[in-house]
Amino acid sequence: MISAFNKRIEPKRVAGLPEPVFFAAPGVIVFAVMAVLMPIVPVKIVFAIAAGGTLFFIADVLRWYDYWLIRKSMERGKERKKLPSWGGKNQKTYVDGFTWQTRIGDHGLIHQGPCVSVAIEWAGVQDRHWSSDERQNEHRRRVALLRTLSDELGLSVENHLVRERDSSLADAYLRECQQMHRSLAIPPIVQDVREQLVQTYRPLARTNRVFTVLCLAAPRKAGLMGWIGPQMRRRNRTAQDLYAGLMEVFKTVKADFPGAQLMSSEDYQARIQTIRQPYSEPHPVEWRFNLADQLVTQKPDLEDGCLALNDRYYLPVLLQSYPDLPLDWTLSFLEAPVDVHACQILLPKPVDKAMDEARKQSDYESETLSKKRGADKAIAKIRESATYREYVIRHNLPVADNAYIVTFSGTSPDEVKFQASRFKRNVHKNQGLIRDNEDLQRDLFEIRLPGLGRNTFFAREDHGDTLAAMMPVTTFAQGNTKNPESLRITSSGQLVGFAPSKVEVPHELVVAQTGGGKDTQFGLKFLETYPRIRYDIIEMGNSYQAAVEAVGGSYCRAKEQVINPMAGYDEYQSAKDLAARGHGTIDGDFIRSQSDTLAPIFKGLAGNPYTRAEEVCVNRAVRHLYDNPGEQPAPTLPLVLDALGAIDVSSEAQESARAQLREELFEFLETETGKAFRAQDQFTISPIANAIDFGGFSGELFKYYMTFMVVRLATNAMSRGARSQIVLNEYKMLLQNAGDPIRWITLTIDRMGRKDWVGLTRITQGLEEIQSVDPESLSSIQNRTLLSRSDAHAAIGEVLQMPPSIVSAWQGFGSPDVMDSKGYREALVQELGDWHKLYLKFPRILLDLMNTRGEDKPLREKAFEATKDPYERIELFNRLKKEREANETESLI
């Protein structure tokens, strides 16, 4: 926790007195003397009243001088309310308070002053899920950055964060979906799911963007020559010097702003327009004329406690006294469901000068104390000032005058005021102070605009620790923004794009308890990306039958199939063709993979390795088979037996191995289990998608089926030279029913699949099956999805080496029952190193398609048997469900 020292805004001083007191004090003497000298009683009374009023004014200022500048500005706000925005003849108008004039160079704007400013657009800091150590390191970096800012150049720095509606990623997502289907038609239900997903997210989508404005001003030279002479030439030369100085400042700080780029003058002025009037299309400007006249075309009105401009409401608030700060304090308002603009204004100043001023302040308070005026308040101020000086000197901290303005805006004044009040309560709870007086809002609305911060009336001095902690620079990771294949929305309202087909290491892990939403989440991902990834799904049940069949994929129940463990001749030819085109030794990988497929027959399901001689014999037999294709689509196990007899051997060890292998295969084919694998299979691998249900299957035959089926899919996938994903749904149940085959299969794909663009997805619930994963394989799982579960968060987090902040966020998830009432599920998803906290809010059509509730299974089966059309299935299922509910209601009556 960083403690601000609450050095509040104070007025200017003359001879140690607040400026209003210094100039009002002589009036008391004059009025008192006149009251004594005047012979006429009524006149005496008038002067006496004037003397008493002035004395009361002085006492009031001395007592409340902390707030005097605020009061002065509020009076200025009242004055500005009366100013005409246009048509004022020979008088000051509203637009006169804005200082932009024209551009200079490619990037700068000239202001009255003379002054020049430039704007830097950059990526911000994505610290949403950082650990405390990462935040401390970032904090130290920010303090060091403040230390580099010159305090002698008349420099001011404005950090701007804009939270605004932004659905551009949704548009990019729809464009990418069209691009995926260039060569094939989009199934209507897939098109509906995508469009309804975008319709769900678009009104919720907001993004945080940051930019920084650097402003450099030159003081007018003293003396007569500062007021006479060729003013235009002098101003131009000064502006050019200031612009060059700003370019040097930018070079100095650029490394501290990730992705920093100077905005063009055109983009800079357009950004000013969008800050002042969001969602209004920026209009072009004519640089020959005063820029302020073109940017400020309307004056906001006070309405319902807010400022109103163009059917939008704004409530700017000032942090007069900063709260006690955790390093992530800005998250308290950077996830608001309304638009937010945060502006931090920094005016660096010499530390020695600031310490002298603080010491004078302390001396003045001591004098006040000695005169018994405001003793309690003075004691607190003296202690505060002394502590402040000691802290700054001990930690060698920079010092700056600064102001902090947060503006909430939206189309509803009630919602804007509600969000502002939440922020205000949070600040007050942490010992801070917010000002949002109506008359103050006009000045805040103006000063917060880019390039105007140096004109602030609200500057207060503070040290680098507080200034660094307050920086509003948090942005949220957006994932893949150019080619988003999958679209989700985060808890902050940020749209995030995923591109699974572009991930180099495609292994992934999905962890959730029953009802956590894993099938709906992964089912949507399947529908979004299947044109670029072929999914081969192994499951215990038919969770993905509807989705796979909806896109034209192949679905089967394993116990109803005849399975041949041998891959087809066309798959081998495909591997040879890829190798010929320069895709490595993929044909050799195919032979080795097919040899591994036969290992459970020759060496047992426990997965014992081949001896070297056995490996040679099996490899030669497999190559002999595929180099001499038969008339059938694929070789069968009896042909493997013949091939073992036909190959040449080179040693006695190989001869012995061949004899042993032939004997093992012959005996296996004689068993009831082995007879099931003699013939050509009924299972045809679809190039689109596949799902195989092993539900209701058990025993030795199940284990062989599991091994052969999955390896068939993996072998086919690795011979394609294209992205494929082997998905093990209900991984825990698969391990329980066929532990050795599953471990053997996963080990093979984990280690070999990446080379051939084949990934492995484990969808699971518990800790034990995660712990069973080979450590090297576990470390290669870079894509993780964590959904609601009731326990073992810390243990799973330790196994997966997750950051403590992610584990803590995961522990805070609501149970499925709780989230049902909220209409969404929570998820943490990691892709390419970035963590995203998602709100899984899905369209109704997807929820109906992916319904896997146990109580609905009989009705779902009836609908699936009746038709394969997804819309008809959904309609029939919903009708059957309504009939069931009606019957249940009738039975209760």
Buried (B, 14 or more C-beta within 10 A) or exposed (E): EBBBBBBBBBBEBEEEBBBBBBEBBEBBEBBBEBBEEBEEEEEBEBBBEBBBEBBEBBEBBBEBBBBBBBBBBBEBBEEBBEBEEEEEEEEEBBBBBBBBBBBBBEBBBBBBBBBBBBBBBBBBBBBBBBBEEBBEEBBEEBBEBBBEBEBEBBBBBBBBBBBBBBBEBBEBBBEBBEEBEEEEEBBEBBBBBBBBBBEBBBEBBBBBBBBBBBBBBBEEEEEEEEEEEEEEEBBBEBBBBBBEBBBEBBEEBBEBBEEBBBBBBBBBBBBBBBBBBBEEEBEEBEBEEBBBBBBBEEBBEBEEBBBBBEEBBBBBBBBBBBBBBBBBBBEBBBBBBBBBBBBBBBBBBEBEEBBEBBEEBBEBBBEBBEEEEBEEBBBEBBEBBEEBBEBBEEEEBBBBBBBBBBBBBBEEBEBBBBBBBBBBEBBEEBEBBBBBBBBBBBBBBBBBBBBBBBBBBBBBBBBBBBBBBBBBBBBBBBBBBEBBBBBBBBBBBBBBBBBBBBBEEBBBBBBBBEBBBBBBBBBBBBBBBBBBBBBBBBBBBBBBBBBBBBBBBBBBBBBEBEBBBBBBBEBBBBBBBBBEEEBEEBBBBBBBBBBBBBBBBBBEBEBEEBBEBBBBBBBBBBBBBBEEBEEBBBBBBBBBBBBBEEBEBEEEBBEBBBBBBBEBBEEBBEEEBBEBBEBBBEBEBBEBBBBBBBBEBEEEBBBBBBBBBBBBBBBBBBBBBBBBBBBBBBBBBBBBBBBBBBBBBBBBBBEBBBEBBBBBBBBBBBBEBBEBBEEEBBEBBBBBBBBBBEEBBBEBBEBBEBBEBBBBBBEEBBEBEEBEEEEBBBBBBBBBEBBBBBBBBBBEBBBBBBBBEEEBEEBBEEBBEEEBBBBEBBBBBBEBBEEBEEEEEEEEE
